[in-house]
Amino acid sequence: MVNGYSSEWLAKGFDWVYANEVVSRQGNSGPGQTVQIFSRDGRCFGTGVATGGKVAVRRFRDDTGPIDETLVAERVRKSGAARKMPTDTTAWRLVHGENDRLPGIRVDVWGRHATIAIDHPDLSGLIGWVASAVFQACDIDTVWLVDRPEHDDDRGEAGTGTCLLGPDDRTEVIVRENGLQYAVSPWLGLDAGLYPDMRELRKWLAPYWGNCRVLNTFAYTGAFSVAAAAGGAKSVDTVDLSGNAIARAQRNFSINQLTGGQFRFWTEDTFSAIDRFRRAGDRFDIIIIDPPSFARGPSGVWSVEQGLARVVAGSLRVLEPGGWMLVATNQGSMSPKEFQKHIKTASLKVGRRMRLIHQGTTPHDVPAAIDFPESRYLKAWILEG
Ligand SMILES: C[S@@+](CC[C@H](N)C(=O)[O-])C[C@H]1O[C@@H](n2cnc3c(N)ncnc32)[C@H](O)[C@@H]1O
């Protein structure tokens, strides 16, 4: 039985019950069990799976029916049918958790591979059903289970992955996004090598790269850099603290046959790189800033709340007047208002007015249920500075 606050949210379509909203339990309601959710006045709010941790129940259906293989297969089939992926894009999300009414379950497709990630180990009883449903719904060879720490956004620590169906072949997979190629390792889960949720932003920028000097900071495997170089940028500087990420970025340039001294790669802290560019008088027409929510770096622990204004201010100092800056965060707990505040702080600090020219979000294969605010994690603004 849940309290009044939870009942209100369940009635609106929110599929989580938090642990502190449970007022009583009956029968076997331990972790991993199927449970029915009732309000204090006896109204049934449907059926879910009980989990330990801050979310006590994830609701899978609004009635009292079972959570079984048939339900899971139908949900996976339905979300697959809703994805209208163009043929030049082979990395996409098949199941986006709550938003596809499979709470706590994410399925990504990487060419002929699919990965399943669950938000909580108490959902593991569903994995076999999800794997066979994915195999039926998609034209794929392999299904992997990948690690995913309980987290309110899409990125974090990587794991090693377990092969559930098909051959356990861990050789590089080449996927396409808007016609460009990227090397990925699906079994690495969050470190697969590409963030398809940024696809529409890369597409939006595609007509504008021509003849621009581009700086891609926190670049990871350089997906924005590849898009810029392929789009005719005059120069592309790719900066990431991780040598491994930079090596993967170089590999992505190579598989797209993008070569030349105008494409430079820096294994370096973003702050030190920006400072170096500023001192050298280097200026950029487009700057990409998509930092992690948390990270450990040479200047201590990075958090987007503490560091966003500082990195935007630093980047403004190397942005050509009238240039564009993409600032993005996948920190779900940061509200759009707070995000704006950080950008405003930076703009005031440097004494340069900025104008919003595009507000981007996730593509259609990463949908957000209207009554599930946690799903609208990505804030991505393109600003003129
Ligand atoms: C969220 S990912 C960026 C994703 C990328 N924009 C894309 O679309 O593929 C964050 C990246 O920031 C890098 N990073 C973390 N701290 C850094 C720092 N202080 N300086 C430079 N890169 C850093 C990480 O290694 C990681 O590759």
The ligand as an SDF file (V2000), in Angstrom:
LIG
                    3D

 27 29  0  0  0  0  0  0  0  0999 V2000
   29.8970   12.7450  -21.7450 C   0  0  0  0  0  0  0  0  0  0  0  0
   31.3960   12.2640  -22.4840 S   0  0  0  0  0  0  0  0  0  0  0  0
   31.3580   13.2730  -23.9260 C   0  0  0  0  0  0  0  0  0  0  0  0
   30.5400   12.7040  -25.0560 C   0  0  0  0  0  0  0  0  0  0  0  0
   30.8100   13.3070  -26.4160 C   0  0  0  0  0  0  0  0  0  0  0  0
   30.4720   14.7110  -26.4430 N   0  0  0  0  0  0  0  0  0  0  0  0
   30.0500   12.5620  -27.5100 C   0  0  0  0  0  0  0  0  0  0  0  0
   28.9680   13.0130  -27.9570 O   0  0  0  0  0  0  0  0  0  0  0  0
   30.5080   11.4860  -27.9020 O   0  0  0  0  0  0  0  0  0  0  0  0
   32.5670   13.0100  -21.3950 C   0  0  0  0  0  0  0  0  0  0  0  0
   34.0630   12.8660  -21.7420 C   0  0  0  0  0  0  0  0  0  0  0  0
   34.7640   13.8190  -20.9390 O   0  0  0  0  0  0  0  0  0  0  0  0
   36.0580   13.3230  -20.6630 C   0  0  0  0  0  0  0  0  0  0  0  0
   36.6270   14.1000  -19.5330 N   0  0  0  0  0  0  0  0  0  0  0  0
   36.3320   14.0190  -18.2210 C   0  0  0  0  0  0  0  0  0  0  0  0
   37.0000   14.9680  -17.5220 N   0  0  0  0  0  0  0  0  0  0  0  0
   37.7210   15.6790  -18.4410 C   0  0  0  0  0  0  0  0  0  0  0  0
   38.5860   16.7970  -18.3380 C   0  0  0  0  0  0  0  0  0  0  0  0
   38.8730   17.3770  -17.1770 N   0  0  0  0  0  0  0  0  0  0  0  0
   39.1290   17.2650  -19.4800 N   0  0  0  0  0  0  0  0  0  0  0  0
   38.8760   16.6770  -20.6840 C   0  0  0  0  0  0  0  0  0  0  0  0
   38.0500   15.6210  -20.8210 N   0  0  0  0  0  0  0  0  0  0  0  0
   37.4830   15.1260  -19.7190 C   0  0  0  0  0  0  0  0  0  0  0  0
   35.8490   11.8590  -20.4040 C   0  0  0  0  0  0  0  0  0  0  0  0
   37.0670   11.1370  -20.6180 O   0  0  0  0  0  0  0  0  0  0  0  0
   34.7400   11.5280  -21.4420 C   0  0  0  0  0  0  0  0  0  0  0  0
   35.3240   11.0150  -22.6080 O   0  0  0  0  0  0  0  0  0  0  0  0
  1  2  1  0
  2  3  1  0
  2 10  1  0
  3  4  1  0
  4  5  1  0
  5  6  1  0
  5  7  1  0
  7  8  2  0
  7  9  1  0
 10 11  1  0
 11 12  1  0
 11 26  1  0
 12 13  1  0
 13 14  1  0
 13 24  1  0
 14 15  1  0
 14 23  1  0
 15 16  2  0
 16 17  1  0
 17 18  1  0
 17 23  2  0
 18 19  1  0
 18 20  2  0
 20 21  1  0
 21 22  2  0
 22 23  1  0
 24 25  1  0
 24 26  1  0
 26 27  1  0
M  CHG  2   2   1   9  -1
M  END
$$$$
